[in-house]
Amino acid sequence: MSEQQTTTEAPPEARRKRTVDLDPSGQVTSREPDRVKRQFLNYAFFKLDPAFRRLERGDREAAKREFMQAVESWGEARGNLLRTYSLVGVRGDVDFMLWRIAFDVREFGEVQGRINRTVLGGYLTQPYNFVSMQKRSQYVNRVQGSGHGIELLPGEGKFLFIYPFIKTRAWYDLTPHARQGMMDEHIMASEPFKGVRINTSYSYGIDDQEFVVSFDSDFPQEFVDLVHRLRYTEASNFTLRDTPMFTCVKLDLRGILDQLA
């Protein structure tokens, strides 16, 4: 075969079935990596060993004071955000949740180290721990007022409803326009539920799930009706997993510890 023989094989660009889109309009964009600081979110769930309740009362109270100082000083002194929630009587596998927010993911190791060094920390296990990042949704360019934005106002409501979320692979094989249309329907279906504030954060590459979704509200009944309605939207067909689900009751740390022991 001659070394100068040409081939009729199509170039790689022509062989591709689809292109990776960075813009839901369908236009492939070329841009510099986004290195602007974003908030990291950590939803840390804890379970207390019942053996702690059998300690002497004075020892329990001293341990609770030590724990509160270790946790609360992390948020106050380092400019991080901390919100605390009870799940006592709501779920059997967790007792409370610390919603920790920081611009440096290493801050979560710092506060967890503080907890581990306390007496109470020796009686805690952590059945669930989700890490995610704040990022503006790509689907809200044409639909405004949905709450799917970049600014986070955590812990405004009496309740926080949380679940990790994974889409099917088929979702990513849809055209940008098809996904945008389904999300338009999804957002518009949510519009009447004014008492529920949604926060969607992203976990691609930094945790097992793709998203962590949290809904801030004073009205559990409104949230139940919202989730029920969203089950009828087309986008829900592309949900692979959206469990476990947590109903978190906003409560200060002292109140949580008094519930536990």
N, C-alpha and C positions, 0 to 999 in steps of 0.2 A: 504494500500500500504506500502510495506516495506520501511523503511528509507534508506536502503542500495541499493535500486533499482537504476540502472544506466540509463542514458539518451543517446539517439543516436543523439541528436541535435548537429549539427556541431559547432565547436568553432567560436567565432566572426571573426577570421581571415579568415576562409573559407567561411563565409557568405558574405563577402564584394564583391560587383560587380567590384569595381576598387579601386585602391589605390591613395592617393594624391601624386603627383609627384612634387618634387622640382627641377628636372633636366630634360630638354627636351629630354635627351637620353633615358628616361624611367626608369632610375635607381633611386629608392627612396634613398635619402641621409639623413644622420643623422649628424647634425652639430650644433654648438653653435649658438644662435641668433646673428645676425649681428648688432653690436652696434657702428660701425664706424660712425663718423659724416658724414652726407650728407646734401646737400643743399636743402632747402625748396624754392619753387617757388610760387609767388603770382602774378596772372594777375588781376589787379584791374582796372575796367572800371568805368568811371565817366561821369555824365551828368550835365551840368550847367543849373540852373534856369535862364530863360531870364530876370528875374527881376534884375539880377546883371548888365546887360547892361544899365539899366536906372539910375544907380547911377551916381553921379557927376564924371567927369573924374579924378579929383584928388583922390577921394575916391577909384575908381577902381584901379588906379595905385598903391596906397599904399597897397591895398589888394593883388594885384598880387605880389608885392615885399615880403610881409609877407609870402605868400604861398610858393614862391620859396625858401625862406630861410628855412622854416620849412621842406620842402621835401628834398632839396639837402643836407642839413646838416646831415640828417639821414644817407645817404649813405657815405658821406665823413668821418664823425667823428666816425662811428661805424664799419667800414670795410665791409659794405654791398654793394651789387651791385644794381644799379638803372638804368633802361632804360626807356625813355619816348617816347610815340607815339601819333600821332593825328589820329582821325577818323572823323574829321570834313568834311562833304561833302561825306562821304563814307557810314556811317550808320546814321539812324535817332534817334536811341535810346541811343547812347553813343557818347561822344565828344572826350575823350582821355583815354589813358591807361597807367598806371604805372606798369612796369614789375619790381617787387621787389624780390630780391634773398638774402637769409640769411641762416646761419646754425642753427638758433634758430627761431622756428615758432612764438615765442612771439614778435620778432622784428616787425612783421607786425602790431601787436596791438600798438606798440610804435609809428610807423610812422603814423598810422591812427589816433591815439590820437592827434598827432601834427597837422594833417590836420583839425580835428574836432574843434580845439581851434582857428583856424584862421577865419577871417571875410569871406574869400572866401569859406571856408569849410561849412559855413552856407547856401550857395547857391548850394551845390553839393548833388546829389544823386548818389547811386552806384548800377546801374541795374544788374551788373554781377560782381562776384568776385570768382576766382578759386584758389584753393590751391592744390599743388602737391609736390612730392619729387623726387629728382634725384636718379636714380638707373640704374645699367647696365642691358641692355636687355639680357634675357636668350636665345634669338634666334640667336645671332651673333657669336657663337663659331666656326661655320664652314664657315660663309660668312663674309669676312672682308671688310673693307672700306665702310661700309654702312652708317656711321655716327650715328648709334644707340648705342652710347657709354655712358660713365659716365662723361666725361669732358664737361663742358658747356662753350661755348664762345658766350655769349649773345649779340645780337644787332649788329652783324657784317654787316648786309645788310640794304638796304634802306627801306625794307618792312618786316613785320612780319605777317604771316598768322596763326591764332590761332583757335582751336576749342576743346571743351571737347568731350570725346569719351567713348562709352560703348559698350562692346562685348555682344553678346547673351549668354545665359546660355549654349546653345548647344556647344559653343566653348570650354568651360571648360570640357565638357564631351568627347571630342575627345581624342584619344591617343596622347602622347607626340610626337611620330613620325609623326602623321598626321598634327599636328599643326606646327611642324618644317618644314615639306615639304611645307606647304602653305606659311609660312613666308619666306622660301628661295625664292619662286617665287615672293613674294611681294617685297623683298629686291632687287632681280635681276631686276625686272621691274623698280625700282627706279634708278638703277645704271647710266643710260645715262644722267640723269638730274643733271649734276655736279654743276650747279649754285644754287641749292636748298639745304640748310643744315637743316636736321630734328633734332628736339629735342623732344623725348618722355619722359614725366615725369608721375609719378604714384600717384594716389589719393586713392588707396584702404584704406578704413576705415577712411580717414581724410577729404573727401568731397563727394559730391553726385555722381560725375562721377568716372570712373575707371582710365582714363588717361587724361592728357591735352597734346595735340600735337601742337607744334609750328614749323613753317617753316620759316627760315631766308633766304632772297634772295634779289637780285637787280632786278630780272626779273619776274614780275607778269605773263607774258605770259608763261614762262617755268613752273611756279607753276600750272597754269590752265591745261597745257598739262600733267603734272605729275599726278594730281588728276584724270583727265580723264582716263589715262592709268590704274591707280590702280583700277578703277571701274570694270575692266575686270578680275581681279585676283580672285582666288577662296576664299581667305581670306575675301574679301569684302562681301561675303554672310553671314558672321557672325557679321556684324556691326548692332547693335541695334539702336544707335543714334550717330550722329557726327555733331550736330548743337547746338547752333548757331555758325556761322563762321564769323570771324572778319578779315578785311584787315586793318592793322595798318601801318601808314606811320611814319617812324622815324623822329623825330623833337625834338629839345631842348625845355625845359620847357617854356622858355620865348616866343619862337615862337608859342607854343600851346596856351598860355594865350592871346597872341595878336590876334590869330585867333578867340578866344572865345569872346573877348571884346576889 
